[in-house]
């Protein structure tokens, strides 16, 4: 039936043209937002039959255009990559989810790291607590100092100090000392088999996971990452700051803004293991995870999604910049589902993946079979992905 195949092909192309028009309009709307200087967005179907990527704005203050292939700082999407690396080591028997923090890291890091109501509970924290944000540990970047006389008069969070005082190098021992001396846990490490479990987003958890992997392999994280993730997938445009793939020079990355001001923290970002990448590389990574090609056992990906726990509504100013209701968390992966009462006439498919505080996202939408990636490179845009992603899904559906 050559004629029938031709008609089907023409209809599919017409549909794709409408989808591209909708996505272009959405991207135009993004760059028109106040304080958004660059934006990139990609949509790829599971079977690869539909691929679209677009970019707007300038990647740097000198006006260099932002392109779909321009690398950008992925922020906490890195947590999904860290969790995937941990789970690869779990598969190989190098780590176990039940491993205790105090057995995997030196006492100089773990000593009295989690003291609540005068009781030291650090020895209760496991790798699974860290992966699932159920440790109760304070976030060394976003949380504010505890109200105690012995922490001094400076009540700023670390992110505020960086913004106001400038860049600095940072180590895992710095993180431990900051958490131990200036911050207070939010709750006790949770009983993970309980029906109701509290969670609180904390960058501290993932700094500790990186330290655990480095201690286990006696190797730097960039090398572990290369061995387990980047080399097997051929991700040549994904790297830790200071460790570009293929050696120097390090590629230029889209400028990061705070409002209308460019912010540069090269030493700090190189210290905390957050990464740079592109839409293409991130999509390839996540398709390998979801498709079961990266893990030795495809069940591992299901294990990461085996127990979803919901963040609460933000009750303090630090939590306003962190994921909250209705976002859920598994082991290094988010699930975002808009409640039906918020979309009674046009339900939005659920997505799984991760976002970052600089307005970055990497999601898989299982129902329509799409992978969604994007960034706006603005540190005040942490909540933006949860508004943009439903609009992307609707743009595709309306095509």
Secondary structure as GFF3:
##gff-version 3
##sequence-region A 1 399
A	DSSP	alpha_helix	2	31	.	.	.	ID=ss1
A	DSSP	beta_strand	38	45	.	.	.	ID=ss2
A	DSSP	beta_strand	51	57	.	.	.	ID=ss3
A	DSSP	beta_strand	72	75	.	.	.	ID=ss4
A	DSSP	alpha_helix	77	91	.	.	.	ID=ss5
A	DSSP	alpha_helix	101	104	.	.	.	ID=ss6
A	DSSP	alpha_helix	107	110	.	.	.	ID=ss7
A	DSSP	beta_strand	115	116	.	.	.	ID=ss8
A	DSSP	beta_strand	119	120	.	.	.	ID=ss9
A	DSSP	three_ten_helix	122	124	.	.	.	ID=ss10
A	DSSP	alpha_helix	127	132	.	.	.	ID=ss11
A	DSSP	three_ten_helix	149	151	.	.	.	ID=ss12
A	DSSP	alpha_helix	158	165	.	.	.	ID=ss13
A	DSSP	alpha_helix	172	182	.	.	.	ID=ss14
A	DSSP	alpha_helix	203	217	.	.	.	ID=ss15
A	DSSP	alpha_helix	221	225	.	.	.	ID=ss16
A	DSSP	pi_helix	226	230	.	.	.	ID=ss17
A	DSSP	alpha_helix	231	233	.	.	.	ID=ss18
A	DSSP	beta_strand	239	240	.	.	.	ID=ss19
A	DSSP	beta_strand	256	258	.	.	.	ID=ss20
A	DSSP	beta_strand	261	263	.	.	.	ID=ss21
A	DSSP	alpha_helix	266	272	.	.	.	ID=ss22
A	DSSP	beta_strand	275	277	.	.	.	ID=ss23
A	DSSP	alpha_helix	279	290	.	.	.	ID=ss24
A	DSSP	alpha_helix	299	304	.	.	.	ID=ss25
A	DSSP	beta_strand	309	310	.	.	.	ID=ss26
A	DSSP	three_ten_helix	319	321	.	.	.	ID=ss27
A	DSSP	beta_strand	328	329	.	.	.	ID=ss28
A	DSSP	beta_strand	334	336	.	.	.	ID=ss29
A	DSSP	three_ten_helix	340	342	.	.	.	ID=ss30
A	DSSP	beta_strand	351	356	.	.	.	ID=ss31
A	DSSP	beta_strand	360	365	.	.	.	ID=ss32
A	DSSP	beta_strand	370	375	.	.	.	ID=ss33
A	DSSP	alpha_helix	385	398	.	.	.	ID=ss34
###
